[in-house]
Amino acid sequence: MIYDVLIIGAGQAGLSMGYFLKQSYLSFLIIDKEQEIGSVWRKRYDSLVLFTPKRYSSLPGLMMEGNVDEFPKRNEIVAYLKKYATSFSLPIKHGTEVIRVEKTKNIFHVVTNRGELLAKQIIVATGPFQTPKIPEISQKLDHSIKQLHSSQYKNSTQLQDGAVLVIGGGNSGTQIAVELSKSKEVYLSISQKLKFLPLTFASKSIFWWFDKLGILHANRDSFIAEKLQQQGDPIFGYDLKELIQKGKVILKTRTKNAEHTTIYFEDGDTLKVKNIIWATGFYSNYHWLKIKEAFDKQGNPKHIRGVTSVSGLYFLGLPWQHRRGSALLLGVGNDAKYLCQQIIKNVNSM
């Protein structure tokens, strides 16, 4: 069988795409290397809470259950994604890892660990969180130091007795630092000044205000979006700020080097700890996609709103694919709807 569309990835992007394709006449299949829906979320740390309320954390066609102004926890997201897939009877093939994708004439050949699949069009919906990014200096540290990437961290029981250094000032790193401060001496290494925003303002979610002010809908090439991208992501909520003021979390400058049991910082300071959490983000990994013209010299997808110059090849769920929320639950549905329209146009022109 040759599918009209094959979606690689059954996370929030792939599920959103499936929702819109389900309403079309096109045959499609979603494949994913994990064994069940929500596995990526389930692997995240136990205390994870989204900073977007349920009102802004739902995919197209199905609102998350409960108070729409509550902030969903990790397990709620897992349950919601499972319900989403079953509610719309999305065709998903689990345990299917892509080994290689090539295109010959007008057909994509997708080689997986469970055989080959053929499709006229494919959507890469693997998301931005693929290969953990851990600096090479980590290899210089003594084996007596417990090191985890933020994607491996679940809770404090994984760590040794003694102080912990969290490296990375994004929302994941700061949430982990806040949690660990309850039981450990915590240091947080950051490369730039932290910027805090409230979770709520005047009894409304900050994202409600972003919505009303048009920030959520600002296209990536707009003046507002360019400013937001230059500034980087803020830290939502003031828990960390209060802990820093109380000395419960101690800020350090950018981590510059490491040797044996010592960490060296940009300001010349040093530190010895028993545990390190690398909250340093992820690399995109498309080694299996054997279509060179789809990428720039840095290996990043070349696209306009997810549409590439390779006929039939699309990307979905990339950061700032079109708007700030393109890689998040709150915005991926908008991009999925657009791509579905483009795919149908492409099919009709064949």
Sequence and secondary structure as in RCSB ss.txt:
>XXXX:A:sequence
MIYDVLIIGAGQAGLSMGYFLKQSYLSFLIIDKEQEIGSVWRKRYDSLVLFTPKRYSSLPGLMMEGNVDEFPKRN
EIVAYLKKYATSFSLPIKHGTEVIRVEKTKNIFHVVTNRGELLAKQIIVATGPFQTPKIPEISQKLDHSIKQLHS
SQYKNSTQLQDGAVLVIGGGNSGTQIAVELSKSKEVYLSISQKLKFLPLTFASKSIFWWFDKLGILHANRDSFIA
EKLQQQGDPIFGYDLKELIQKGKVILKTRTKNAEHTTIYFEDGDTLKVKNIIWATGFYSNYHWLKIKEAFDKQGN
PKHIRGVTSVSGLYFLGLPWQHRRGSALLLGVGNDAKYLCQQIIKNVNSM
>XXXX:A:secstr
 EEEEEEE  SHHHHHHHHHHTTSS  EEEE SSSSTTHHHHTS TT B SS GGGS  TT   SS TTS  BHH
HHHHHHHHHHHHTT  EE S  EEEEEEETTEEEEEETTEEEEEEEEEE   S  EE   GGGGGB TTSEEEET
TT   GGGS SS EEEE  SHHHHHHHHHHTTTS EEEE SS   EE SEETTEEHHHHHHHHTSTT  TTSHHH
HHHHHH   EESSHHHHHHHTTSEEEE  EEEEEBTEEEETTS EE  SEEEE   EE   TTB  GGGB TTS 
B  BTTB SSTTEEE S TTSSSTTTTSTTTHHHHHHHHHHHHHHHHHH 
